Amino acid sequence: MNRIQDLDRLPDRGNPTGEPTSLRKAYLDLICDSLVGRLNRDPAIQPHIGGYDDMHRLNGWDWPSGAPSMIGWRRMSHLRAECERVLTERVPGDFLEAGVWRGGAAMMMRAVLKAYNIGDRRVFAADTFAGLPDDTDASDSAAVLHGNPTFSVSLDEVKAAFRRYGLLDSQVVFLEGPFAKTLPSAPVASLALLRLDGDTFASARDTLAALYEKLSPGGSLILDDYFLFEDNRSAVEAFRSEREIATPIVRIDDYGGYWIKDRRRG
C-alpha cells in the first residue's frame, strides 16, 4: 500500500476537532525534517561549520548544501502549525511566500494542503528567481547577500524541487520578478497566510503595501528575518506604525517572528 497516496483518501478539511490523523502527522513530520535537511543530515555550505550540525539546522543558523530550505526546523515547524491553524479555524484565503530561495517553505504550505486534502486554496511563490534584485540599496543590511550565487536559484530549479516531492500542480502559482511589479497585480483575492522572506527594506515594504489588505482577519503574517536584518525590520515597523497595528510580534526563534491579524480591527 502506498502510504503517501493514501493521503488523498483522508477526509476533506481534516478532523473537525483540528487534531491531525496519525498518517497526516507522520507525513508532515517527514516533510518538515526533509525540507530543512535534518532527515539526511545535509551538510552546511559554510566550511567553518564542518559538515552537519543539528543545533544549527534546528535553529536555521546555516545554509544547507542541498535541502530546499534554510529556515531551520523551528521556523518550518511554526509555518506548518500556522498553515494547519488557519485551515482548522476556517480563515479564508490562499498562502503566499515572498522570497522562496529553493522553495522549501512554499513546499511546506503545499504539503499541508495536500495532507488535509484541500483543493480550493493555492500556494503563491514569489521571487526574482535570480537572487536579490540588481537595484538593491547597497546600504541595506541585507545587501551582503547581493551577488552571492548561493541565493540565485532559478525558477526551473524550484519547480524541479516541488516535482521531486510530488507537490508541483495547478495549486502552485509562481510569480517571477521584483515584488513591486508582480505582487500588486497578483491574482489573489484573499490570503490566510503571508510569509515575508525577501530580506531587504524594499522587499518588506513592497510586499506589505501590495498584500496586507488581502490578509484575512485571523490570518498569519510571518516575518522570516525580522530579528536578523535591521532594515527589513524598519520597513515592517514603519508599516505597522502607519496602520496603527498594535498586535505584538511574537518571536519564533533567533531570526523569525509573526503576528495574527486582529479579527476585530482587520
C-alpha positions in Angstrom: 0.0 0.0 0.0 1.3 3.5 -0.9 1.0 5.4 2.3 1.6 8.8 0.6 -1.1 8.2 -2.0 -3.4 7.3 0.9 -3.3 10.9 2.0 -5.7 11.6 -0.9 -8.3 9.5 0.9 -8.2 11.5 4.1 -11.5 13.3 4.9 -11.7 16.8 3.3 -10.8 19.6 5.7 -9.3 17.1 8.2 -10.7 16.1 11.5 -13.4 18.6 12.8 -11.6 18.9 16.1 -8.4 20.1 14.3 -6.4 17.1 15.6 -4.4 15.6 12.7 -4.7 11.9 12.0 -1.6 9.8 12.7 -1.0 9.3 8.9 -1.3 13.1 8.2 1.0 13.9 11.2 3.6 11.3 10.1 3.7 12.7 6.5 4.1 16.3 7.6 6.7 15.4 10.2 8.7 13.7 7.4 8.3 16.6 5.1 9.4 19.0 7.7 12.6 17.1 8.5 13.4 16.6 4.9 12.9 20.2 3.7 15.4 21.5 6.2 17.9 18.7 5.7 17.6 17.0 9.1 16.4 13.8 7.6 19.5 13.1 5.6 21.9 15.3 7.7 22.6 17.5 4.7 25.9 19.3 5.4 26.2 23.1 5.6 27.6 25.2 2.8 29.8 27.1 5.2 33.1 25.3 5.7 33.6 26.6 9.3 30.6 24.6 10.5 32.3 21.4 9.5 29.5 19.4 7.8 26.2 18.8 9.5 25.3 20.2 13.0 21.9 19.6 14.3 21.8 22.6 16.6 22.5 24.8 13.6 19.8 23.1 11.5 17.3 23.2 14.3 17.6 27.0 14.5 18.3 27.8 10.9 21.8 29.1 11.6 23.4 27.6 8.5 22.8 27.2 4.7 22.1 23.6 3.7 24.1 22.4 0.7 21.2 20.6 -0.9 18.0 20.8 1.2 15.2 23.0 -0.1 15.1 25.4 2.9 17.5 27.2 5.1 14.9 28.4 7.6 15.6 25.6 10.1 13.3 23.2 11.9 11.9 25.7 14.4 10.6 28.1 11.7 9.5 25.4 9.4 7.5 23.7 12.2 5.9 27.0 13.1 5.0 27.6 9.5 3.4 24.2 9.3 1.5 24.9 12.6 0.2 28.2 11.2 -0.9 26.6 8.0 -2.8 24.0 10.0 -4.3 26.6 12.3 -5.8 28.7 9.6 -7.3 25.6 8.0 -8.8 24.5 11.3 -10.1 27.9 12.1 -11.5 28.3 8.5 -9.6 31.6 7.9 -10.3 32.2 4.2 -7.6 32.7 1.5 -4.6 31.3 -0.2 -1.0 31.0 1.1 1.8 33.3 -0.3 5.5 33.4 0.3 7.5 36.4 -1.0 11.1 35.2 -1.3 11.3 31.5 -1.8 15.0 30.6 -2.4 14.9 26.8 -3.2 11.2 26.7 -2.5 11.2 24.8 0.9 8.7 26.9 2.9 6.3 27.2 -0.1 6.6 23.4 -0.4 5.5 23.0 3.2 2.5 25.2 2.5 1.5 22.9 -0.4 2.2 19.8 1.6 -0.2 20.9 4.3 -2.9 21.5 1.7 -2.2 18.0 0.3 -2.3 16.4 3.8 -5.6 18.0 4.5 -7.0 17.2 1.0 -7.7 20.9 0.4 -8.3 21.6 -3.3 -9.7 25.2 -3.2 -6.7 27.1 -1.9 -3.5 27.9 -3.8 0.2 28.5 -2.8 1.8 31.5 -4.4 5.6 31.5 -4.6 7.0 35.0 -5.5 10.7 35.6 -6.2 13.0 37.1 -8.7 14.5 33.6 -9.0 17.8 35.3 -9.6 18.8 36.4 -6.2 18.4 39.9 -4.7 17.3 42.5 -7.3 20.0 44.5 -9.1 18.6 47.7 -7.7 19.1 46.6 -4.0 20.3 49.5 -1.9 24.0 48.9 -1.2 23.5 50.4 2.3 20.7 47.9 3.2 21.7 45.5 6.0 20.8 42.5 3.7 22.9 43.8 0.7 25.7 41.5 1.8 23.7 38.7 0.1 23.5 40.5 -3.3 25.5 38.8 -6.0 26.1 35.6 -3.8 25.4 32.7 -6.2 24.0 30.7 -3.3 20.9 32.9 -3.3 20.4 32.8 -7.0 18.1 29.8 -7.6 16.2 29.6 -10.9 12.5 29.0 -11.4 13.3 25.7 -13.1 15.3 24.5 -10.1 12.5 25.5 -7.7 9.9 23.7 -9.9 12.1 20.6 -10.0 12.2 20.6 -6.2 8.4 20.7 -6.0 8.2 18.0 -8.5 10.6 15.7 -6.6 8.3 15.9 -3.6 5.1 15.3 -5.6 3.9 18.9 -4.9 4.0 20.6 -8.3 0.5 21.0 -9.6 -2.1 23.7 -10.6 -2.5 24.7 -6.9 1.1 26.2 -7.0 1.4 29.6 -8.8 4.8 31.1 -9.4 5.2 34.9 -9.6 8.6 35.7 -11.2 10.1 39.2 -10.9 10.6 42.1 -8.5 7.9 42.2 -5.8 6.9 45.8 -6.7 5.9 44.6 -10.2 4.4 41.1 -9.5 2.6 41.5 -6.2 0.2 44.4 -6.9 -1.3 42.5 -9.8 -1.1 39.0 -8.4 -4.3 37.1 -8.9 -5.0 36.8 -5.2 -8.4 37.7 -3.7 -7.6 36.9 -0.1 -4.8 35.3 1.9 -4.9 33.2 5.0 -1.1 33.2 5.4 1.5 35.7 4.1 5.2 34.9 4.6 7.9 37.6 4.1 11.4 36.3 3.3 12.8 38.9 1.0 15.4 40.2 3.5 15.6 43.8 2.4 13.8 47.0 3.4 12.3 47.3 -0.1 11.0 43.7 -0.1 9.1 44.1 3.2 7.8 47.5 2.2 6.6 46.3 -1.3 5.1 43.1 0.0 3.1 44.7 2.8 1.9 47.5 0.6 0.6 45.1 -2.0 -0.8 42.3 0.1 -1.6 43.2 3.7 -5.1 44.4 2.9 -5.7 40.9 1.3 -4.7 39.1 4.5 -7.9 37.9 6.2 -8.6 38.7 9.8 -7.2 35.8 11.8 -4.6 35.2 9.1 -0.9 34.9 9.9 1.8 37.3 8.9 5.2 35.6 9.2 8.4 37.6 9.1 11.4 35.3 8.4 14.2 37.8 9.0 12.6 40.4 11.3 15.2 39.9 14.1 18.1 39.5 11.7 18.1 42.3 9.2 17.7 45.8 10.7 16.4 47.5 7.5 13.9 44.7 6.9 12.6 45.2 10.5 12.5 49.0 10.0 10.2 48.6 7.0 7.8 46.4 9.0 7.8 48.8 11.9 7.1 51.8 9.6 4.2 49.9 8.0 2.8 48.9 11.4 3.1 52.4 12.7 1.3 53.9 9.6 -1.6 51.3 10.0 -1.6 51.6 13.8 -1.1 47.9 14.2 -0.7 47.2 17.9 -0.8 43.4 17.8 2.6 42.2 19.2 5.1 40.5 17.0 5.8 37.1 18.6 9.4 35.7 18.3 9.6 32.3 16.7 13.4 31.8 17.0 16.5 33.9 16.8 15.5 35.3 13.4 11.8 35.0 12.8 8.6 36.5 14.2 4.9 36.7 13.4 1.6 38.2 14.3 -2.0 37.2 13.7 -4.2 39.8 12.0 -6.7 41.2 14.5 -10.1 39.8 13.9 -11.8 42.9 15.4 -9.9 45.6 13.6 -8.9 43.8 10.3 
